[in-house]
Amino acid sequence: MKRTYPNQADEGLRRVLLADAVNADLLHHLLTIGAEDLRNHQPSREFNEGDRIVLAHYLADGDRGQERQLLAHMPQLDRVTTRGEYSLILADAAREL
């Protein structure tokens, strides 16, 4: 790979930033999949902040950069809600991208 910055520290920073960059289309797609999953599977079951974190981990499929981006775009919960209600919130977040 051709270096684009004059020193190693700048090159490392460039690579980290590229690794965390997630395509908005992919992020929209993943949020939509998450909303559909919540809506179609036990929509009346409780959903809390811990479930939001687990959902992001599941959707990112082990990619830590995607997981961070998903969590940044998935609205936080200050109360317990249902999976169905959070699916609506998540669908709105996906549309805002």
VOBA-1610 file (N, C-alpha, C; in pm, whole numbers, padded with zeros to 5 digits, always signed):
BEGIN
Met+00084-00118+00000Met+00000+00000+00000Met+00089+00124+00000Lys+00058+00217-00085Lys+00135+00339-00095Lys+00103+00429+00024Arg+00204+00483+00085Arg+00183+00574+00199Arg+00135+00708+00146Thr+00041+00768+00217Thr-00013+00897+00175Thr+00026+01010+00269Tyr+00086+00976+00382Tyr+00127+01077+00480Tyr+00276+01062+00507Pro+00342+01173+00543Pro+00487+01170+00557Pro+00540+01091+00675Asn+00461+01068+00779Asn+00516+00992+00892Asn+00424+00878+00931Gln+00480+00784+01004Gln+00409+00661+01038Gln+00285+00686+01125Ala+00293+00780+01220Ala+00178+00808+01307Ala+00058+00857+01226Asp+00082+00945+01129Asp-00027+00993+01045Asp-00086+00882+00960Glu+00000+00793+00913Glu-00047+00679+00833Glu-00135+00588+00917Gly-00094+00562+01041Gly-00174+00479+01130Gly-00310+00542+01158Leu-00312+00671+01179Leu-00438+00742+01203Leu-00529+00734+01081Arg-00472+00750+00963Arg-00551+00741+00840Arg-00615+00603+00827Arg-00540+00499+00859Arg-00592+00363+00848Arg-00703+00337+00950Val-00688+00389+01072Val-00791+00373+01174Val-00919+00443+01131Leu-00906+00563+01079Leu-01024+00638+01036Leu-01094+00567+00921Leu-01018+00511+00829Leu-01078+00436+00719Leu-01147+00310+00769Ala-01090+00245+00868Ala-01149+00122+00921Ala-01282+00150+00988Asp-01298+00268+01050Asp-01422+00302+01118Asp-01527+00364+01026Ala-01486+00402+00906Ala-01580+00463+00814Ala-01677+00356+00763Val-01805+00379+00782Val-01906+00283+00739Val-01993+00351+00634Asn-02016+00283+00528Asn-02099+00332+00420Asn-02240+00361+00473Ala-02295+00479+00443Ala-02428+00515+00491Ala-02534+00419+00438Asp-02516+00370+00317Asp-02613+00274+00261Asp-02613+00144+00341Leu-02494+00098+00379Leu-02483-00023+00460Leu-02546-00001+00597Leu-02519+00115+00657Leu-02575+00147+00787Leu-02728+00151+00780His-02782+00212+00675His-02927+00217+00654His-02983+00075+00642His-02914-00007+00565His-02957-00146+00544His-02958-00223+00676Leu-02853-00209+00755Leu-02844-00282+00882Leu-02951-00236+00981Leu-02977-00105+00987Leu-03081-00055+01076Leu-03218-00104+01033Thr-03241-00111+00904Thr-03367-00160+00851Thr-03385-00309+00885Ile-03279-00386+00870Ile-03285-00529+00906Ile-03316-00544+01054Gly-03253-00462+01137Gly-03278-00467+01281Gly-03423-00434+01313Ala-03477-00332+01248Ala-03617-00294+01271Ala-03711-00406+01229Glu-03685-00468+01115Glu-03770-00578+01068Glu-03763-00697+01164Asp-03644-00727+01213Asp-03627-00838+01307Asp-03707-00815+01435Leu-03699-00694+01488Leu-03773-00662+01610Leu-03924-00669+01587Arg-03966-00622+01472Arg-04109-00619+01440Arg-04165-00758+01416Asn-04086-00846+01357Asn-04135-00978+01316Asn-04117-01087+01420His-04034-01065+01519His-04006-01169+01620His-04035-01115+01760Gln-04141-01162+01818Gln-04183-01126+01954Gln-04190-00974+01977Pro-04271-00905+01899Pro-04277-00758+01910Pro-04330-00707+02044Ser-04398-00790+02120Ser-04451-00745+02249Ser-04355-00768+02365Arg-04243-00833+02339Arg-04144-00859+02444Arg-04072-00730+02482Glu-04032-00720+02608Glu-03961-00602+02655Glu-03829-00583+02582Phe-03790-00456+02569Phe-03665-00420+02504Phe-03602-00308+02585Asn-03474-00326+02623Asn-03408-00224+02705Asn-03272-00186+02645Glu-03197-00105+02717Glu-03068-00057+02666Glu-02971-00172+02641Gly-02970-00272+02726Gly-02884-00388+02704Gly-02919-00462+02576Asp-03049-00472+02547Asp-03093-00536+02423Asp-03049-00455+02301Arg-03045-00323+02314Arg-03000-00237+02204Arg-02854-00266+02172Ile-02772-00282+02275Ile-02630-00311+02256Ile-02611-00449+02193Val-02687-00546+02239Val-02680-00681+02183Val-02724-00681+02036Leu-02829-00607+02004Leu-02876-00598+01866Leu-02768-00538+01775Ala-02703-00433+01821Ala-02595-00372+01741Ala-02482-00472+01718His-02447-00546+01820His-02341-00647+01807His-02382-00754+01706Tyr-02506-00799+01714Tyr-02558-00901+01622Tyr-02557-00849+01477Leu-02604-00727+01458Leu-02612-00671+01323Leu-02473-00647+01262Ala-02378-00609+01346Ala-02242-00580+01296Ala-02165-00707+01264Asp-02211-00820+01311Asp-02150-00950+01282Asp-02000-00950+01315Gly-01966-00896+01431Gly-01828-00899+01478Gly-01741-00783+01434Asp-01789-00697+01349Asp-01712-00582+01302Asp-01727-00469+01403Arg-01620-00441+01479Arg-01628-00342+01587Arg-01656-00202+01534Gly-01603-00168+01418Gly-01628-00036+01360Gly-01775-00018+01326Gln-01835-00119+01264Gln-01977-00114+01231Gln-02061-00109+01358Glu-02020-00184+01459Glu-02095-00186+01584Glu-02097-00047+01648Arg-01981+00021+01648Arg-01977+00158+01704Arg-02066+00252+01624Gln-02061+00240+01491Gln-02145+00326+01407Gln-02293+00298+01429Leu-02328+00172+01440Leu-02468+00136+01465Leu-02515+00194+01598Leu-02435+00176+01702Leu-02475+00228+01833Leu-02488+00380+01831Ala-02405+00446+01750Ala-02415+00591+01739Ala-02544+00635+01672His-02601+00551+01587His-02723+00586+01514His-02849+00521+01570Met-02832+00429+01664Met-02949+00365+01727Met-02985+00446+01851Pro-03102+00509+01853Pro-03139+00593+01968Pro-03131+00517+02100Gln-03074+00583+02200Gln-03063+00523+02333Gln-03200+00522+02400Leu-03215+00430+02492Leu-03340+00416+02565Leu-03322+00464+02708Asp-03417+00542+02756Asp-03414+00585+02895Asp-03523+00513+02976Arg-03591+00421+02909Arg-03697+00344+02974Arg-03709+00210+02901Val-03777+00117+02965Val-03803-00012+02901Val-03920+00006+02805Thr-03906-00047+02686Thr-04011-00038+02584Thr-04033-00179+02529Thr-04103-00190+02419Thr-04121-00321+02356Thr-04036-00328+02228Arg-04013-00450+02183Arg-03939-00468+02059Arg-04011-00401+01942Gly-04144-00410+01941Gly-04222-00349+01834Gly-04210-00198+01832Glu-04214-00136+01950Glu-04201+00010+01957Glu-04061+00053+01915Tyr-03959-00020+01961Tyr-03824+00017+01922Tyr-03801-00006+01773Ser-03872-00100+01713Ser-03858-00120+01568Ser-03902+00004+01493Leu-04006+00071+01542Leu-04052+00196+01479Leu-03947+00306+01496Ile-03889+00313+01615Ile-03785+00413+01642Ile-03664+00387+01552Leu-03626+00261+01538Leu-03512+00224+01455Leu-03540+00251+01307Ala-03660+00225+01262Ala-03696+00253+01123Ala-03686+00404+01095Asp-03730+00485+01191Asp-03716+00631+01175Asp-03569+00673+01168Ala-03485+00611+01250Ala-03342+00642+01247Ala-03281+00604+01113Ala-03325+00493+01056Ala-03274+00451+00925Ala-03316+00548+00817Arg-03438+00597+00825Arg-03485+00694+00723Arg-03411+00826+00731Glu-03360+00862+00848Glu-03289+00989+00863Glu-03149+00987+00803Leu-03100+00870+00768Leu-02964+00862+00710Leu-02961+00913+00568
//
